[in-house]
Amino acid sequence: GAGVSQSPRYKVAKRGQDVALRCDPISGHVSLFWYQQALGQGPEFLTYFQNEAQLDKSGLPSDRFFAERPEGSVSTLKIQRTQQEDSAVYLCASSLKGLSGGTDTQYFGPGTRLTVL
Amino acid sequence: AQRVTQPEKLLSVFKGAPVELKCNYSYSGSPELFWYVQYSRQRLQLLLRHISRESIKGFTADLNKGETSFHLKKPFAQEEDSAMYYCALSGFSSGSARQLTFGSGTQLTVLP
């Protein structure tokens, strides 16, 4: 079946622009995670949704970062007034179970590579 | 705080040689450990998880709680094993989203 998809795959923004990154999780998956991966580093957690509820946003680096999943499926990560340090690959992952289901395999999308000039 | 350390950024071995990718972690509790792999031009994918105690593509990893390690091993490396490998940890603390904490990765190159 279809895996996690993300769009766009590449995004170039000028410093100060707003960007929106989209994630389509695997159909029926309850949990959705966003990660940020800087060059040469492993992915770092940004935020977590269980269905439409954002239960953890402890990893968001600043209030310029905002995420939503209004209908419990597609999610959007928005970055306002982008800065050069926001340049990274943004990964989305989904898993079948919610928190009560225990640790579950996360399936990753291909990522969106954001470059801020 | 939870932390995963992969001390080797680059690792090269010859085809047929044994390979070991090191992973150490710190976590005050009972974590679940994973190895994820990213082949060239592909997405990150799960290789194995400690709780399954399985061997995938000839790779195994044993959780050593005393040494807080979860090293990935394969007795005979193949060229198709060349990839970036990430060790990751998921904690069970109350209220946690069970997000993964990743190491910085080891790029494995298997030479012909």
HADDOCK unambig.tbl for C-alpha pairs under 7 A between the chains (distance, minus, plus):
assign (segid A and resid 40 and name CA) (segid B and resid 104 and name CA) 6.99 0.50 0.50
assign (segid A and resid 41 and name CA) (segid B and resid 104 and name CA) 4.60 0.50 0.50
assign (segid A and resid 41 and name CA) (segid B and resid 105 and name CA) 6.97 0.50 0.50
assign (segid A and resid 42 and name CA) (segid B and resid 102 and name CA) 5.44 0.50 0.50
assign (segid A and resid 42 and name CA) (segid B and resid 103 and name CA) 5.56 0.50 0.50
assign (segid A and resid 42 and name CA) (segid B and resid 104 and name CA) 4.28 0.50 0.50
assign (segid A and resid 42 and name CA) (segid B and resid 105 and name CA) 6.09 0.50 0.50
assign (segid A and resid 43 and name CA) (segid B and resid 102 and name CA) 6.10 0.50 0.50
assign (segid A and resid 44 and name CA) (segid B and resid 101 and name CA) 6.68 0.50 0.50
assign (segid A and resid 44 and name CA) (segid B and resid 102 and name CA) 6.91 0.50 0.50
assign (segid A and resid 45 and name CA) (segid B and resid 99 and name CA) 6.60 0.50 0.50
assign (segid A and resid 48 and name CA) (segid B and resid 97 and name CA) 6.43 0.50 0.50
assign (segid A and resid 56 and name CA) (segid B and resid 97 and name CA) 6.32 0.50 0.50
assign (segid A and resid 99 and name CA) (segid B and resid 97 and name CA) 6.76 0.50 0.50
assign (segid A and resid 103 and name CA) (segid B and resid 98 and name CA) 6.45 0.50 0.50
assign (segid A and resid 107 and name CA) (segid B and resid 45 and name CA) 6.77 0.50 0.50
assign (segid A and resid 108 and name CA) (segid B and resid 43 and name CA) 6.66 0.50 0.50
assign (segid A and resid 108 and name CA) (segid B and resid 44 and name CA) 5.95 0.50 0.50
assign (segid A and resid 108 and name CA) (segid B and resid 45 and name CA) 6.74 0.50 0.50
assign (segid A and resid 109 and name CA) (segid B and resid 43 and name CA) 6.41 0.50 0.50
assign (segid A and resid 110 and name CA) (segid B and resid 43 and name CA) 4.93 0.50 0.50
